[in-house]
């Protein structure tokens, strides 16, 4: 495993500076615009192994994406190589259908400490809830980025991550779409504690997510990638393109339903992914 090979994969070709916030931000942005959040392996008959060498080979050498357990683990390795003070954390994502956080940990994220300040770095939540910059770990502070306003709330050692909702404009419809039918203007994303984790703490989760018929990752094939203007998302046969800040406090949403042949072409053209095995969306 070679850091220069990882840099080539994310098209990062700037000269390496100190392990500072500016360098972290640039590497992070290259990572999220090059490495899709995707669970396609389980929809084309491939097992997902949760060890660094397998993840590195898949994402860096085979030019695939990965889900949080893979993509954030790879970023963790890269930041360690560059001398950052970084650790893994576990999160419980919010399920809007259940209106509750999951009982068990089902997400992995990173905490990076720079000059005494802690930042949350998460390159693999995907979709419209993906931050574009590291977020300072501070409770109650609105942190505005191009995708929207993010914030953390802390309560008795538990941290809650949320995003202020924005409206969507779709050219086909005359009325702007709300983000979700939920009441309120805040979308809960996940909760976490600052207890450091080891990648082996997630082995059971990695197995469970691949076999459990109930979880969203088994039910739907998902591939999303951040772009300079917004994001691409392919869920099943539905391709969505989002352009942030199309109008004030409103994002442009364009949705297309694809055929099987178009799915394969879209993966190649938009996500730079060529699958070895046949995808069953």
C-alpha positions as CSV (number, residue, x, y, z in Angstrom):
1,X,0.0,0.0,0.0
2,X,1.4,3.3,-1.2
3,X,0.3,6.8,-0.2
4,X,1.3,8.1,-3.7
5,X,-0.9,5.5,-5.3
6,X,-3.8,6.6,-3.1
7,X,-3.1,10.3,-4.1
8,X,-3.2,9.3,-7.8
9,X,-6.6,7.5,-7.2
10,X,-8.1,10.7,-5.7
11,X,-6.3,13.0,-8.2
12,X,-4.4,14.8,-5.5
13,X,-1.2,16.1,-6.9
14,X,-0.3,19.1,-4.6
15,X,3.0,19.1,-2.8
16,X,2.6,17.7,0.7
17,X,2.6,20.2,3.5
18,X,2.2,19.8,7.2
19,X,-0.5,17.7,8.7
20,X,-2.7,20.8,9.1
21,X,-6.4,21.6,8.6
22,X,-5.9,23.1,5.1
23,X,-4.2,19.9,3.8
24,X,-6.8,17.7,5.5
25,X,-9.6,19.7,3.8
26,X,-8.1,19.4,0.3
27,X,-7.4,15.7,0.7
28,X,-10.9,15.1,2.1
29,X,-12.6,17.0,-0.9
30,X,-10.5,15.0,-3.4
31,X,-11.5,11.8,-1.6
32,X,-15.3,12.5,-1.7
33,X,-15.2,13.6,-5.4
34,X,-13.2,10.5,-6.5
35,X,-14.4,7.6,-4.3
36,X,-18.2,6.9,-4.5
37,X,-20.2,5.8,-1.5
38,X,-21.5,2.4,-2.9
39,X,-22.7,-1.0,-1.8
40,X,-22.6,-2.6,-5.3
41,X,-20.5,-5.5,-4.3
42,X,-23.4,-7.1,-2.4
43,X,-25.7,-6.7,-5.5
44,X,-23.3,-8.4,-7.8
45,X,-22.3,-11.4,-5.8
46,X,-19.0,-10.1,-4.2
47,X,-18.2,-10.4,-0.5
48,X,-16.9,-7.3,1.2
49,X,-13.8,-8.0,3.3
50,X,-13.1,-5.6,6.1
51,X,-9.3,-5.6,6.2
52,X,-7.2,-2.7,5.0
53,X,-5.4,-4.6,2.2
54,X,-8.7,-5.7,0.6
55,X,-10.2,-2.3,0.9
56,X,-7.1,-0.7,-0.6
57,X,-7.0,-3.1,-3.5
58,X,-10.7,-2.6,-4.2
59,X,-10.8,1.2,-4.0
60,X,-7.4,2.3,-5.0
61,X,-6.3,-0.4,-7.5
62,X,-9.7,-1.5,-8.9
63,X,-11.0,2.1,-8.8
64,X,-14.2,1.1,-7.0
65,X,-16.0,2.9,-4.2
66,X,-17.1,1.5,-0.9
67,X,-19.5,2.0,2.0
68,X,-18.5,3.8,5.2
69,X,-16.6,0.8,6.7
70,X,-14.3,0.8,3.6
71,X,-14.1,4.4,2.5
72,X,-13.6,5.9,6.0
73,X,-11.1,3.1,6.9
74,X,-9.0,3.9,3.8
75,X,-9.1,7.6,4.7
76,X,-8.1,6.7,8.3
77,X,-5.1,4.8,7.0
78,X,-4.1,7.7,4.6
79,X,-4.3,10.3,7.4
80,X,-2.3,8.1,9.7
81,X,0.4,7.8,7.1
82,X,0.5,11.6,6.8
83,X,1.0,12.0,10.5
84,X,-2.4,13.1,11.6
85,X,-3.7,12.4,15.1
86,X,-6.8,10.4,14.0
87,X,-9.0,7.8,15.5
88,X,-12.1,5.7,14.5
89,X,-15.5,6.3,16.1
90,X,-18.8,4.4,15.8
91,X,-22.1,6.0,15.0
92,X,-25.8,5.1,15.1
93,X,-27.7,6.4,12.1
94,X,-31.1,7.9,12.2
95,X,-34.0,6.0,10.6
96,X,-36.7,8.5,9.5
97,X,-39.2,5.7,9.0
98,X,-38.8,4.6,12.6
99,X,-38.2,8.1,13.9
100,X,-35.3,6.8,16.0
101,X,-31.6,6.1,16.0
102,X,-30.5,2.5,15.4
103,X,-30.0,0.5,18.6
104,X,-26.7,-0.9,17.4
105,X,-23.7,1.0,15.9
106,X,-23.9,0.9,12.1
107,X,-21.6,3.7,10.9
108,X,-17.9,4.5,11.1
109,X,-16.4,8.0,11.2
110,X,-13.2,9.7,12.1
111,X,-12.1,12.2,14.7
112,X,-8.9,14.2,13.8
113,X,-7.2,16.5,16.4
114,X,-5.2,19.4,15.0
115,X,-3.5,21.9,17.3
116,X,-5.8,20.9,20.2
117,X,-9.0,21.2,18.1
118,X,-11.1,18.2,17.3
119,X,-12.7,17.7,13.9
120,X,-15.2,15.1,12.6
121,X,-14.2,13.8,9.2
122,X,-16.7,11.5,7.5
123,X,-16.1,10.8,3.8
124,X,-18.8,8.1,3.5
125,X,-22.3,9.0,4.6
126,X,-23.1,9.7,0.9
127,X,-26.0,11.5,-0.8
128,X,-27.2,14.9,0.3
129,X,-26.0,14.4,3.9
130,X,-22.3,14.3,3.0
131,X,-20.3,17.2,4.4
132,X,-17.8,18.7,2.1
133,X,-15.3,19.8,4.7
134,X,-14.1,18.6,8.1
135,X,-16.5,19.8,10.8
136,X,-15.3,21.3,14.1
137,X,-16.5,19.2,17.0
138,X,-18.4,21.9,18.9
139,X,-21.9,21.7,20.3
140,X,-24.7,24.0,19.0
141,X,-22.7,25.9,16.4
142,X,-24.1,26.1,12.9
143,X,-21.4,25.2,10.3
144,X,-22.4,26.4,6.9
145,X,-21.0,24.6,3.8
146,X,-22.1,24.4,0.2
147,X,-24.3,21.3,0.8
148,X,-26.1,23.1,3.6
149,X,-25.8,24.0,7.3
150,X,-24.5,21.2,9.6
151,X,-24.3,21.1,13.4
152,X,-23.5,18.9,16.3
153,X,-25.5,18.9,19.6
154,X,-23.9,17.2,22.7
155,X,-25.9,15.7,25.5
156,X,-24.3,13.9,28.4
157,X,-21.4,12.5,26.3
158,X,-23.6,11.6,23.3
159,X,-23.1,13.7,20.2
160,X,-25.9,14.3,17.6
161,X,-25.2,15.2,14.0
162,X,-27.8,17.0,12.0
163,X,-28.4,19.1,8.9
164,X,-30.8,22.0,8.2
165,X,-33.1,21.0,5.4
166,X,-33.3,22.9,2.1
167,X,-36.0,22.7,-0.6
168,X,-35.6,21.0,-3.9
169,X,-36.6,22.4,-7.3
170,X,-37.4,19.8,-10.0
171,X,-37.9,21.2,-13.5
172,X,-40.8,18.7,-14.1
173,X,-42.8,20.0,-11.2
174,X,-44.3,23.4,-10.6
175,X,-44.1,23.1,-6.8
176,X,-40.8,22.8,-5.0
177,X,-40.4,19.5,-3.1
178,X,-39.8,19.5,0.6
179,X,-36.8,17.3,1.7
180,X,-38.9,14.8,3.5
181,X,-42.5,14.8,4.8
182,X,-41.2,14.9,8.3
183,X,-42.1,17.9,10.4
184,X,-39.5,20.5,11.2
185,X,-36.5,21.8,9.2
186,X,-33.8,19.7,10.7
187,X,-32.7,16.2,9.4
188,X,-31.2,14.1,12.0
189,X,-28.2,12.1,10.6
190,X,-26.5,10.1,13.3
191,X,-25.4,10.0,16.9
192,X,-22.0,8.9,18.2
193,X,-19.7,9.0,21.3
194,X,-16.0,9.8,21.4
195,X,-15.0,6.3,22.5
196,X,-12.1,5.3,20.2
197,X,-12.8,2.2,18.1
198,X,-10.7,-0.4,16.3
199,X,-11.7,-1.7,12.8
200,X,-12.2,-5.2,14.3
201,X,-15.1,-3.7,16.4
202,X,-17.0,-3.5,13.0
203,X,-16.4,-7.0,11.7
204,X,-19.7,-8.3,13.0
205,X,-21.5,-5.3,11.5
206,X,-19.8,-5.8,8.1
207,X,-21.1,-9.4,8.0
208,X,-24.5,-8.5,9.3
209,X,-25.1,-5.8,6.7
210,X,-24.3,-8.2,3.9
211,X,-26.8,-10.9,5.0
212,X,-29.6,-9.1,6.9
213,X,-32.6,-8.7,4.5
214,X,-34.0,-5.8,6.6
215,X,-31.3,-3.2,6.2
216,X,-31.5,-0.6,3.5
217,X,-28.1,-1.6,2.0
218,X,-29.5,-5.1,1.2
219,X,-32.7,-3.7,-0.1
220,X,-31.2,-1.2,-2.5
221,X,-28.2,-0.9,-4.7
222,X,-26.7,2.5,-4.0
223,X,-23.9,4.6,-5.6
224,X,-23.4,8.3,-4.8
225,X,-20.6,10.7,-5.6
226,X,-20.0,14.3,-4.7
227,X,-19.4,16.6,-7.7
228,X,-18.0,20.1,-7.8
229,X,-21.6,21.4,-8.0
230,X,-23.6,18.9,-6.1
231,X,-23.9,15.1,-6.3
232,X,-24.8,12.1,-8.4
233,X,-26.8,9.3,-6.9
234,X,-27.9,6.0,-8.5
235,X,-30.3,4.0,-6.3
236,X,-31.7,0.9,-8.1
237,X,-32.6,2.2,-11.6
238,X,-33.1,5.8,-10.4
239,X,-30.4,8.3,-11.3
240,X,-30.5,11.7,-9.5
241,X,-28.4,14.7,-10.1
242,X,-28.4,17.4,-7.5
243,X,-27.0,20.9,-8.0
244,X,-26.6,22.8,-4.8
245,X,-27.8,26.5,-4.4
246,X,-29.5,26.5,-7.7
247,X,-31.7,29.3,-6.3
248,X,-31.6,30.8,-2.8
249,X,-32.0,28.1,-0.2
250,X,-33.1,25.7,-3.0
251,X,-31.3,22.8,-4.8
252,X,-32.0,21.6,-8.3
253,X,-33.0,18.0,-8.5
254,X,-33.2,16.1,-11.7
255,X,-34.4,12.4,-11.6
256,X,-34.2,9.9,-14.5
257,X,-35.3,6.2,-14.5
258,X,-32.7,4.1,-16.3
259,X,-32.8,0.8,-18.2
260,X,-30.5,-2.0,-17.3
261,X,-28.1,-1.1,-20.1
262,X,-28.2,2.6,-19.0
263,X,-27.3,1.6,-15.4
264,X,-24.0,0.1,-16.6
265,X,-23.2,3.1,-18.8
266,X,-24.1,5.6,-16.0
267,X,-21.8,3.8,-13.6
268,X,-19.0,4.1,-16.1
269,X,-19.7,7.6,-17.2
270,X,-20.7,9.3,-14.0
271,X,-19.0,7.2,-11.3
272,X,-16.0,5.8,-13.2
273,X,-17.0,2.3,-12.1
274,X,-16.7,-0.8,-14.2
275,X,-18.0,-3.9,-12.5
276,X,-16.5,-7.3,-13.0
277,X,-19.7,-9.1,-12.2
278,X,-23.2,-8.5,-13.3
279,X,-25.1,-5.9,-11.1
280,X,-28.7,-6.8,-10.2
281,X,-30.1,-3.3,-9.3
